[in-house]
Every structure is written in C-alpha cells, then in structure tokens.
Amino acid sequence: MFSPEDYASIFNARADAYHEAMRRWPDARNTEFTTLFKGMSLKKGMHIIDVPSGGGYLARYLPDDVSLHHLETSELFARLFKEEAHSGSKHPLTLCELERLPEQDNSTDLACSLAGLHHIEDKTPLFKELFRILKPGGWARIADAHSESATAAFLDGWMGNHNSMGHHGWYLNEDTLSSLRETGFTDITAVNEEYHWVFNSEHEAAAYCKRLFGIDLASTEETEAAIRELLGFDTLESNLIGMRWSLYYLSARKP
C-alpha cells in the first residue's frame, strides 16, 4: 500500500490524471473555487499566493489585474502547468517546500489553499510560513474537508479502497483553528459549505472522479453507484446534475 504521507509523492504519481479531469471539466467545481473568495474584495494589484497550487486552477477565478504566484511541491504538476498552457500559466509557478515559501516577509495580501492540505499531517510549519509572508492585515483563506464530513468519509472509505495507492487524509477540524490561533492569526472564522460539483450526467461525474481521485480499482459504473449511495446527486436547473460535496472554509487574518 502506498504511503500517503507526502503530497509531492502522491501527485508525482498521479497529477496527470487529476490535470486531465480539471481540463476536461473545467467548470465542475466553480462553486468550490468562488466560495474561497466569498465576502472578499479582490483589488487591483493585490499579491496572492496559491499553495499547493496543483496545475494552476485558481487563476481563472481571479481578476486579471492581480499578481498570483503558484507555489507547488509536485514536479509533475509543475511540468503539466507549463506544458499544457493552462489558463493559470500567465502567472508564475515555483517549485518549493511548504516549510520555505519563496516569498518575502510581509509581502502577500492573500494566501489561498484549496483542497490540498488533507495530504499534510503537520500543517503548523505551513501556517507559520503563511503568517510570515502575509502583510499585516493580510488574510489566509483555507478550504478542505472537515474530519467528520461525508466528503472525508468518502475519500478515506470507498475511494481509498478503490485506489491502488490508497487514501488517508488529515482533515480540518477545531484543532486546525487552534493551530492557526497559536500561530498568531486573529479574526478566525470557519464555515462548512455544502454545494455541488456540476456535470451533464451522473456518468460524467463518475468519469471525472475516477480521474481526479485515481480510482483505478472500480469501473465508471461502480463509481457512479458509490457516489449516488454515499454522497448523492441532485437535479439542478437546465437538467444539470449536481454531485453533493462539502468543504470546511477557514478565514484568518494576520494582525
């Protein structure tokens, strides 16, 4: 069984399939990305980092007049980012270690992290780095599954059992809030947001998840049935299909 302890190792093995899913269905997770900026005014000239950035998917949700620095630890994600000319490639990507972010002290207006931190057991070193690079008054916006959510249960349960690499996550919870507070952050808020990933059909949702999650030990039909049972589908406007999903969205300010 693959050891899931290292984000870079995981995605050096399967970033290509993840990237394919994001390119074939680029709008599926629109709500997930836009919720990261809920209630926030993104102003011209803001310097924003995205860590870990994967293949640069956050850029298309940002205005053109901000400065975005993608920070990534997987060499395969970095190569795909550059080779595939993803929409995010107009902003630079730097390979780095999460404990040493290539940004100056007090240089960043907004630090974002979406759906990657559950692969990292000890998040405190990254939180300290985010605190270091943020300007006074700057914000960290972090989203990942809550430890008690259906999302986490699906990922570590059925999905992990049908992925030859396995899956074990270290998810967000109240201890995460304590860690942010101990790092020095203030004005910390947390909301579990329930929403949909949107597709044309349930079969399409299953095909997406097979690629995104590396589900290689189950067919598309079996994956579709598991999603229907463990997460659920809803029919949306225009006969689109919504796959139920949720993430725990955290907001924290550097005083």
C-alpha positions in Angstrom: 0.0 0.0 0.0 1.3 3.5 -0.9 2.2 5.7 2.0 0.0 8.8 1.7 2.2 11.0 3.9 3.8 13.2 1.2 1.7 15.4 -1.1 4.5 15.6 -3.6 4.9 11.9 -3.9 1.2 11.4 -4.3 0.9 13.8 -7.2 4.2 13.0 -8.8 2.5 9.6 -9.3 -1.0 10.8 -10.5 -1.1 14.5 -11.2 -1.5 13.8 -14.9 -4.9 12.1 -14.4 -6.0 14.9 -12.0 -5.0 17.5 -14.5 -6.9 15.7 -17.3 -10.1 15.8 -15.2 -9.7 19.5 -14.5 -9.1 20.3 -18.2 -12.0 18.2 -19.5 -14.5 19.5 -17.0 -13.1 22.9 -16.0 -16.4 24.3 -14.7 -17.4 21.3 -12.5 -16.0 22.9 -9.3 -16.8 26.5 -10.0 -18.7 27.0 -6.7 -15.9 25.4 -4.7 -13.4 27.9 -6.1 -15.5 31.0 -5.9 -16.6 30.3 -2.3 -12.9 30.7 -1.3 -13.3 34.4 -2.0 -16.8 34.9 -0.6 -17.2 38.3 1.1 -13.8 39.4 -0.1 -13.0 42.3 -2.4 -10.1 41.4 -4.7 -8.4 44.7 -5.5 -6.2 45.7 -8.3 -2.5 45.0 -7.7 -3.1 42.5 -4.8 -0.4 39.9 -4.4 -1.9 36.5 -3.9 -0.3 33.0 -3.4 -1.9 29.7 -4.0 -0.3 26.7 -2.2 -0.3 23.9 -3.1 -1.4 25.1 -6.5 -1.7 21.9 -8.5 -2.0 22.7 -12.2 -2.9 26.4 -11.6 -6.6 26.1 -11.5 -7.3 29.1 -9.2 -6.2 31.7 -11.7 -9.3 31.6 -13.8 -11.4 32.8 -10.9 -9.3 35.9 -10.2 -9.3 39.2 -12.0 -6.5 39.9 -14.5 -5.1 42.8 -12.5 -3.9 40.9 -9.5 -0.5 39.2 -9.1 -0.7 35.5 -8.5 2.2 33.2 -7.5 1.5 29.5 -7.8 3.5 27.5 -5.2 3.7 23.7 -5.7 5.7 20.8 -4.4 5.0 18.2 -7.2 7.3 18.2 -10.1 4.7 16.6 -12.3 2.1 19.2 -11.6 4.7 21.9 -12.3 5.6 20.3 -15.7 1.9 19.9 -16.6 1.3 23.5 -15.7 4.0 24.7 -18.1 3.5 22.2 -20.9 -0.3 22.3 -21.1 -0.5 26.1 -21.2 -3.4 26.0 -18.6 -5.2 29.3 -18.1 -3.2 29.8 -14.9 0.1 29.8 -16.8 0.0 33.6 -17.2 1.1 33.7 -13.6 4.3 32.1 -12.5 4.7 28.7 -10.7 7.6 28.0 -8.4 8.5 24.5 -7.1 9.2 24.8 -3.4 8.9 23.2 0.0 5.9 24.1 2.1 8.2 25.0 5.0 10.1 27.5 2.9 7.8 29.5 0.7 9.7 31.7 -1.8 8.1 35.0 -0.7 9.5 37.9 1.3 8.3 38.7 4.8 5.1 40.9 4.9 4.8 40.7 1.1 1.4 39.0 0.4 -2.1 40.3 0.6 -4.0 36.9 0.4 -2.8 33.4 0.9 -5.0 30.6 -0.6 -5.0 26.9 -0.1 -7.8 24.8 -1.6 -8.3 21.1 -1.1 -4.6 20.1 -0.8 -3.8 20.3 2.9 -5.5 17.0 3.9 -2.5 15.3 2.4 -0.2 17.0 5.0 -0.3 15.7 8.6 1.5 18.6 10.3 0.2 21.8 8.9 1.8 24.1 11.5 5.0 24.8 9.5 3.0 25.9 6.6 0.7 28.1 8.8 3.9 29.8 10.2 5.1 30.4 6.7 1.8 31.9 5.6 1.9 34.2 8.7 5.4 35.2 7.8 4.7 36.2 4.3 1.4 37.9 4.8 1.3 41.7 5.2 -0.2 43.0 8.5 -3.9 42.9 7.8 -3.5 40.2 5.1 -5.7 37.1 5.0 -5.3 33.4 4.7 -8.2 31.5 3.1 -8.0 27.8 3.5 -10.6 25.1 2.5 -10.5 21.3 2.8 -12.8 18.6 4.1 -13.8 18.6 7.7 -12.8 15.4 9.6 -16.4 14.5 10.3 -17.8 15.2 6.9 -19.3 12.9 4.2 -16.5 14.2 2.0 -13.8 12.8 4.3 -15.7 9.6 4.8 -16.0 9.0 1.1 -12.3 9.9 0.4 -10.9 7.7 3.1 -13.5 5.0 2.7 -14.8 3.8 -0.6 -12.5 6.0 -2.7 -9.4 4.9 -0.8 -10.4 1.3 -1.1 -10.7 1.6 -4.9 -7.5 3.4 -5.5 -4.4 1.2 -5.6 -2.4 4.0 -3.9 -4.9 4.1 -1.0 -6.0 7.3 0.7 -5.7 8.6 4.2 -6.3 12.3 4.9 -5.6 14.6 7.8 -8.6 16.8 7.6 -9.6 20.1 9.1 -11.4 20.5 12.4 -11.4 22.6 15.6 -7.8 21.7 16.2 -6.9 23.4 12.9 -8.4 26.6 14.3 -6.4 26.3 17.4 -3.2 25.8 15.4 -4.0 29.0 13.4 -4.6 30.9 16.6 -1.4 29.7 18.2 0.5 30.8 15.1 -0.7 34.3 15.7 -3.8 34.6 13.4 -6.8 36.5 14.5 -10.4 37.0 13.3 -10.6 33.3 12.6 -13.9 32.0 11.1 -14.9 28.6 9.9 -17.9 27.5 7.8 -18.8 24.1 6.5 -20.1 24.8 3.0 -22.3 22.3 1.2 -22.6 22.7 -2.6 -22.4 20.7 -5.8 -19.9 19.7 -8.4 -21.9 20.2 -11.6 -22.0 17.9 -14.6 -24.2 16.9 -17.6 -24.9 13.4 -16.2 -24.2 11.1 -13.2 -21.9 9.1 -15.5 -19.9 12.2 -16.4 -19.5 12.9 -12.7 -18.2 9.4 -12.1 -15.7 9.7 -15.0 -14.4 12.9 -13.6 -14.0 11.4 -10.1 -12.2 8.4 -11.5 -9.5 10.7 -13.0 -9.4 13.3 -10.2 -9.0 10.7 -7.4 -7.1 8.0 -9.3 -9.9 5.4 -8.8 -8.3 2.5 -10.7 -10.0 -0.4 -8.9 -13.6 0.3 -9.9 -15.4 0.9 -13.2 -17.1 4.2 -14.0 -20.5 2.4 -13.4 -19.3 1.2 -9.9 -18.0 4.7 -9.1 -21.3 6.2 -10.2 -23.2 3.9 -7.9 -20.9 4.6 -4.9 -21.3 8.4 -5.4 -25.1 8.0 -5.6 -25.1 6.0 -2.3 -22.5 7.8 -0.2 -22.7 11.4 -1.4 -25.8 11.8 -3.5 -26.9 13.5 -6.7 -29.4 16.3 -7.3 -31.1 17.5 -10.5 -30.3 21.2 -11.0 -31.6 23.8 -13.4 -31.2 23.1 -17.1 -31.2 19.4 -16.2 -27.7 19.6 -15.0 -26.6 17.1 -12.3 -25.2 18.2 -9.0 -22.9 15.8 -7.1 -23.1 16.7 -3.4 -19.8 17.9 -1.9 -18.7 20.0 1.1 -15.5 21.7 2.4 -14.7 23.5 5.6 -13.7 27.0 4.7 -11.4 28.9 7.1 -10.5 32.6 7.1 -7.8 34.0 9.3 -6.1 37.5 9.4 -2.6 38.5 10.3 -2.9 41.4 12.7 
